[in-house]
Amino acid sequence: MESNNENFLKYLAQTSTIPLAIEIKKAEGVWLFDSNNKKYLDLISGIAVNNIGHCHPEVINAIQDQIQKHLHVMVYGEFVLEAQVKLAKLIQRTLPEPLNNIYFVNSGSEAIEGAIKLAKRATGKPKIISFDNAYHGSTHGALSMIGDEALKQPFQPLLPEVNKIKFNDFNTLDEIDNKTACVVIETIQGEAGAIVPKPEFMRALRKKCDETQSLLILDEVQCGFGRTGKLWAFEHYSITPDIIVTAKGLGGGLPLGAFISSKEIMDKLSFDPALGHITTFGGNPVSCAAAYATLNVIIKNELYKKAESKERLFRKNLNHPAIKSINGKGLMLAVEFDSFETNKKIIDSLIKKGVITDWFLFAPKCLRIAPPLTISEEQINYACSLIIDTINEEA
C-alpha cells in the first residue's frame, strides 16, 4: 500500500521539487506533531497565519458554533450573515476613519486583485506603482506587481503600466504622477527579508500620493494582526492608507482575506457595472467566525503589545558572529547569514531537531522567525538555544 507521503507526491500538484513533506497529524499552540508523534516548535506560523497558535480553543469553539448554524448559503454580498457583520464591525473598530468598509475574499492574492481593481475604478487612471523585492501573491495581477523578474518572466505578458520603484528610496517617488491609480506597498516587506521602511519614507510616500491623487494601498497580509507590535503595522508610521489589504493571520487558520477602504470609494464597485467585483466563497461564515474569535483573543490579551518584548528577547539570544544582521519588527524577523548555503544547512538541521523555520523568497540567506504571538519566553529561549547550537555546528 502506498504511504500518504507517496500519494502526496503522486496526486497533489507540487509547488517545488523539494517540499518538506512532513506528515502533520496534529497541531496545538506553538507545536506541530508528525505521523511518528515527533513534535516541532513552529517558528513560522504557517507563514504568519496562526497568530494565536494552532487550534486555539476559542477559535475551535467559534467554528463549532457556526457549523451548527449554516455553512455557505449564497454568493458574497447578497444575504445578511451575522458572522460577516460581526467581524466587519470588529475590524472597523481597530482602524482609523475613513477605513470603514470591508470586502471579504478568500486569500491575500484575491484581496490584492480586488484592491487594484477598486483603485482603477475609483480613479479612472491606468498606472500602478509597486516596489523592488515586493511580494503580493501569485495570481495574474498580483504577480504583475512582484518585484522579481525571474518569477514573472515565464508568465508574460502580465498587466500593462506597472512600474517598479525602490523601497526606502526618496528619489524614485517622482515616478508617481497624475496618471497613477495606486501605489501598492507592503508596510513591512515580507519576502525581501522583513525590511522595515523608514518612517519619513512612508510619510513622503503618503504625501506624494495625496499630491497626485493616487490611492495608497498597504499590503499587510504578512505584517498585520499584531505581528509587529501594533494591531496594524501602518500605526508605526503615523499615516493612514486609502486601501488596506489583509489575509493570513486574519482567518485564525481558515482561508479569509479582505480589502478595506472608505465606503465612498468601495461603493464604486457596486454600479457601472453592478457586480463589478464578486466572489462565491469570500467571507465564508465559518472563516468569519474563526476570524472574529482570533481578533478578539489578540485584542483581549493585548498580544500585539507583547510582540516587542519578545522581539527583544530573540535579538538578545541570537548573538553570534555568523549572524550578519537581524531585520524586521516585532515577531516578523529575518536572521541573515553569509549565504543561502549556510542558511539552508541551518534550516535543515533545525527541522531535524524539531524546529520549523524557512528562508525568504527574495532573501534566501535569511532565516525566517514569525512564531505565533502566543509563544512564551521559555519557548523563545529554547528555540534560540537550538538555533545557536546549530549555527555552531553548521556555519
N, C-alpha and C positions, 0 to 999 in steps of 0.2 A: 504493500500500500504506500502511495506517495505521501510524504510528510506535508504539513502545512507550509513549510519553508519552500519545498519543491513546487507546490501548487501556486504559492505567491509569485515565484519567478516565472512560472509557466502561464498563468492565467491573468495576472494583473499587469496592466501596462506599466512599464518601468520609467522612472524619471531620469535615471542614470544607469551606468553599467556597474556601479559599486554601491548598491543600497546597504544600509546597516543590517537589514534582515534579522533583527532581534524580534523574536515572537513574544509579544507582550500579552500576558494573561490577566493582569490586574494592575490598577494604579490607585494610589491613595496618598493624599498630601503631596509631599515632595518626592515620593518613591514610586518607581515602576518595578514590576515583578515579571520575570520572563517565564517560559514554559517549564524551566527547571527550578522555579521559585527563587532564582537569584535576584537580589534586589539592586536597583540602581538609583542613585541620587540624581534627580532630574535638574540639571543646571540650566536648561534652556526652555522649559515650559512649553514644549511643542512648538517652539519658535514664538515666544511671547504670547501664548494663548491662555495657558492655565494660570492666570494671575493670582488666583486664590487657592491654587493647588488642585490636584486631581480629585474628583468625586467629593467635593465639599458637601457636607450633609445638608446645608441649606439649599444648595443648588439641586441636589438629588430630590429633596422634598418638594421643591417647586416644580420640577419636571414631573414627578409622580402625581402631584395635584392637578397639573394641567392636562396630562394624558387621560385623566378620568373625565375631563370635560369635553374636549374635542382636539383633533389634530388639524390638518388642513381642511378648510371649508370653502375657500374662494380665492381667486387671484387677489394679490395685494391691492388695497385701496378701495374695495367695494363694500365689504362688511365691516361693522364696528366690532373689533375684537378687544376685549378687556386687557389681555396680555400686552398687546401692542400699545394701547393707550397709556397704561400704567408705566411702561418702560419709557415711552417718549416723554411723558411728563417728568419722570425722574431725571432723565438725561438733560432735559432742558433746564432743570433746576441747577445743574452743575456748570452751566455755560452762561457767558455774558450775553446781553442783548447786542445785536439783533439775531443771534443764533438760536432761533426759537421754533424751527420747523424741520422735521426729521423724516427722511425717506429710507425705509428699511430694505435691504437687499440680502444677499446670501454670503458675500465674501468681500475682501478688500479690493480685489480686481474689479468686481462689479460696482463697488462704491466709487472707485476712480472713474470708471466709464460713465456712471451717472453724473458725477461732478463735472466732467469736462463737457458732456452734453448740455448740462444746465448752464455752464459758463458761456458756451457758444449761443445758446438760445437767449440768454438774458442780455448779452452784449451785442449780438449780431456781428461779432468780429471773428476772424478765422484763425488767428495766430496763437500758438501755445508755447510757453517757455517752461523748460524743465532744466535739470542740473546734471553735471558730470557725476557719474557713480550713483545716480539715483536708482532706486528700485520701487516700482509701483504695481507690479503684478505681471501676469503672462498673457492676458487677453490682448487683442489686437491694438486697441487704443492705449492700454497701459504699457504694452511693450514699446509702442512708439516713443514713449517718454523715458524709457530706461536709459541710463547714461553709460551703456556699454555696447559698443558696436558689434562685438563678436556674438552676443546673444541675439541681436536684431537682424544681422545680415541674411541669415538663411530664410527669413520670412518677409523680405522686402517684396513689393513696396508696402510701406506702412502709412500712417496718417501723414498728409502733407502739412507743411507750415508748422513743424515742431522744431524749435530751436533750443539747443543746449547752451547753458552758461555755467560759469564756475561757482561752486559753493563757497561762500565766505569771501568772494572777490567783488569788491565795490565797483571796480572798473567795468564789469560786464553788465551792470544793471541798466546801462544805456540801451541794451538790446530790447528792453521792454519799452514798447512805443504805443501809439494810439491805435494800432491795428491788433494789439494783443488782447485776446479774450481773457486769458488767465495765465497765471504763474502757478505751477504745481511744485511744491517743495515738501520734503519730509522735514518735520520740525526738528528731529534729530535723524541724520542719515543712518539707516539700518545696515544694509548690506555693504556699505562703504567702510564699515568698521566702527559703528557708533560714533559718528563725527558730530560734535556739538557745534552749532552755529555761534558766531559772535553776536552778542545781544544787539550791538549797534548795526550789524549787518541786517538782522531781522527787522529792525526799526526802519532802516533805509529802504529795505525791500517793500515794507508796508507803505512808506511814503511814495515810492515810485509807482506802485500800483494805484494809489489814490490819484496821483498826478495824471496818469494815462487812462484812468477809468477802466483798469484791468482788475479782474477778480483774483484775489489771493486765496489759493486752495492749499490748505495744510493737510498733509498726509500723516495721520497719527495712528496708522494701522499697527505699527510695532511699538511706538513710544507712548501710546495713550493708556488710559485707565490705571493711572497711579504708578506706572513703571519708573518714572524719572524723578519722583519726589513731589510731584503735583498731580492732581487728577488728570489734567491735560498739560502736555509739555509746553504749549504756547504760553502758559501762565508764567513761565520763567522770563519771558521777554517783553512783557508789557505791550503786547499787540493783540488784536482780535482779527481773525481771518474772515473772509466773506463766506467761505465754504470750508467745512472740516470733514475729513474722511476718517472713519474708524472701522475696525473689524477685529480679528484675532482675539484679544482679551475681552472684547465686548460680550461674546456669547457664553462664557463660562465653560467652554469645551464643546459647544454646539455651533453649527455654522450660522453666522449672522454678521452682517455689515451694515453700515449706514453712511449716507452723506447728509450733511446738516447745513442749513443756511437760514436766511430770513424768510418769513412767509411771503413777503413781497417778491423775492427772487424765485423761490421754489414754486410758487403758483404758476409761473410761466410754462411749466411742464404740463399743465392741465388743459391747455387750449392752444389752438392753431399749431399743431393738431391736438385734439384730445388724445389721451393715452400716449403723449409724446415720450414717456418712459414708462415701461410696465414690466412687472416680474410676476411669475406664478407663485414661487415659494418664498419670496422676500418677506421678512417679518413673520416667519413661521411661528405660531403661538407657543410651541414648546421651547423654541430657541429664545423667544422674548421672555418667557417666564424664567428660564435659566439666567438670562442676562440681567433681569431685574434683581434676582437674588444675588448675583455676583456683584453688581454695583452697590447694592445695599450693604453687603459684607465689607467691601472696600471703604465705603463712607463711614459705616458704623464703627469699624475698628481702626479707622484712620490709617489704613495700611500704606497709603501713599506718603504719609509723613514719616513713616519708619524706613522708607527706601533709602533716604540719605544717610542715616546712621549705618545701615547695612552696607551701603557703598563704601563708607569709610573703613569698615571692618575688612572688606575684601581688599581694598587698597593697602591697608596696613599689613595684612597677612601675605599678600602676593608681592613680596620684596625679594628679588633675585636678580643677579647680574644678567641672566639670559633674557629677562623681560625688558624689552626696549621702551615700552610705554603702556599705559592703560588709558584708553579713551572711553568716553561715554559719561552718562549721568544716571544716578540712582542705581537701579538694578537692570541697567542696559549698558553692559560693559564689553570692551574688546581688549584682550590681553595680547600685545604684539610681540612676536618673536622675530628672529633674523630671516626666516624663510618659511615657505609653505611646508617644505620637507620636515623641518624641525617641528612645526606646529602639528602636522599630521601624525608624526610618531607619538607626540604627547597625547593627542586626542585618542588615538587607537589604544594606547596603553591605559589611559584613564577609563575608557569603556570596559576594558578587560577587568579593571579594578572595581567597576561598579559606579562610575560617574559618567553621566551622559552630557557631552558637550559637542561642539561643532565649530566649523570655521565660517567665514563670511563670504558671500558670493563674489564681491569685488575687493575683498581684503583677506585673501586666503592665508596669509601669515598671522592672522589674528584669531585667537580662541574666544568663542562666544560665552558670555556669562549673562544669563537672563532667567534666573530661577523664579519660582512662584514668590510673590511678595510675602507669603507666609513663612518663608524659610527662617529658621531660628538662628541665633548667634552660634549655638553649638554646632548646628549643621554647616554653617558657613566656615567655622574653624576646621571642621572635619574635611570639607571639600578642599579648602586651601592647603591643608597639610598634605593631602594626596596629590594636589597639583604640584606643590614644591618638591615632594619626593620624586614625582615623575619627571619633573624638569631635571633634577639631579641625575636621574638615570638615563634620560634620553637626549638632553640638549648638549 
